[in-house]
């Protein structure tokens, strides 16, 4: 691990502010982070449509697994095809073969899996489920603000602490980031940018007449200053108004690269969220290859873009990947899976104490399934998010339970997620 | 009644697609123009050489895919056809559908009925993002399942939408098989030896299309409706009855037996079982509430006045889901005429209002590119709940930033237009002093046009 730390000068800044001058290699990792003392980066990736956790991280050691999922179950040997073999995590769980970057990080103890996890929501509507996941509320019907925005608002401000802003990736900001705290937005531009002069004039109009539009536009213009020399060039010359990107995976990677550049900047936002659609695999889900494999491959590309571009900040970075709920344990009649309950969450980054699967495994035997159909949830996702927020940013349990995740007093934070 | 141009400008934004040059000077009260569009009773249908019926489109796609396979499988030394590859049918048709929809929007007198079409097409979302079969049929879905019923009855639209090939494909019902049906009982007949239920369409019909998420249904109702829906599929090539690519009820895949749904029992009487179930769902009070809320939210305010929602809901129930009556009650409701414009135009509304106001013939390729960058291409919602309808979703930092780019581009394209005349034509008395001052100080005509397009009075409705 020490060689990894050495290559990341941002450590120096953190230690420097603490007044310490250590030799890098000699510092045990656990010595760093009094909670909240580091200049942490937190990225939350929301997978919309309900990720099939039993395919992303397969419980190969569960005797019921293979029989529940004819046609889509992963296997240790890929049925003879090495490329289709699930990637072993521990003796029980194995990772989908479309996630090699995650597997590499797991091997480097920088990635972990939380299995049989879910929010507190127990119905099966995507849209209510996403609202619960992103609002951080105990139930649906609260869409005024998201938990990540309230987390930003709860961060202590003061001397020497840079202003905290959050970044929403994409044209439509995800609910998780909506709310009172300032939020920037960014998406890969496809049109030639309007002149700064026009931007200033329109902003003047809004300031006089329409505070809501003024605030949004001001933030949109702010991001321009941050991205100069960054993602605009990366997306290719677009002076002709040609559409950038094209293929889905490339477009997704471009999105992640642009977001990562913003977060990596010295004065960039420390907290970001992006939402990826399309995980609703009701039919022809596929196993080691196929539809879900393609989606996971895109997600793995996002991981690798973040790891690459955030390298200078990697040791202070945590990326949390969550989805609204899981899918049925049993394959359905169309070689896919319907809406379920328990699923996986991923946590990766140099700040993560990885190389582990956290699971209080409920089992997949018929009597062990939730309502006879779904992986039973045993870990509350809020416990994971609260633990992460506590360890990364030093937020107290009281603040977390009152402001960030209201009504979650009974949900104890999972500690020790961060090195 | 004297004509108030302020009211006209407000109404053309809120209920219509935006003022065209001359519209604000009309002598007819705008209420009358809106009413007349509804009372005409017919919804314009797009037309064009590529806008065929769904079976023709799906068959055309199948034939092209088959032909490509044959070429690939052919002898390796076969001569490659010269010249650029022809555009695949799904791209050609999608472009034609976009162009036709834009043309109707551009020419509509007020655009109220087109707005209703867009609203209902979003309510019953199908999305081209799901692949070639959706790309080729999403426009046809709107022409065949939505437009004919926009001024008709909700239950007819519900049935047409739920059983249209595009919806059956989009929400995976085509392959859903009753576990106890003859097809379900044939072991090993599926690709992986298992055939059975898929509850996707059943769930979204309850949650999105009829009762709403808080409409009081349970998992058992979802499963029951999914079972009732088994067998509703798309006719395949080489089968005896029906045109390939049309909706088919395959009795052999239909789950036998009576089903209990929302406290009522539906006997297994074939395709009528679904028709009766959908008719009851369409008449359910929860459906009335859900539709009323969505309609009021779309036209009036993210948080619409409860009295307006209640009146729409009651009208829906009293008038047996008569959607023309519902549209009339909307424009006759004083709450819908709040002089404060609370909604932010969606990207689609913004772009069409711009091309209407500037009298710029919409170039489909340019409009498609702009809509893609603004995040709202036609028939491309990321999920079955359609595009969002709240200001927070569209008046985002990146969303407004991109609108600025689009406005700058439009300003360049329309640089022959006088900005003040343009402001008079589209904003009229709604233009604030600040906007007028900014216009006087604009450093170019292009910048002036862009300022009008970005003014709060144009962005809001």
Interface residues (C-beta under 8 A of the other chain):
Chain A: X48 X49 X70 X71 X72 X123 X124 X125 X126 X127 X128 X140 X168 X170 X171 X172 X173 X178 X183 X184 X185 X186 X187 X189 X190 X191 X192 X193 X194 X195 X197 X198 X199 X201 X202 X204 X205 X206 X208 X209 X210 X212 X213 X216 X217 X218 X219 X220 X221 X222 X223 X224 X241 X243 X277 X278 X280 X282 X283 X331 X332 X333 X334 X335 X336 X338 X339 X371
Chain B: X129 X171 X172 X175 X176 X177 X179 X184 X190 X191 X192 X193 X194 X195 X196 X197 X198 X199 X200 X203 X207 X208 X213 X219 X222 X344 X369 X370 X372 X373 X374 X375 X382 X383 X384 X385 X388 X391 X392 X393 X394 X395 X396 X397 X398 X399 X400 X401 X402 X404 X405 X406 X407 X408 X409 X432 X434 X435 X438 X442 X443 X447 X450 X451 X454 X455 X456 X459 X460
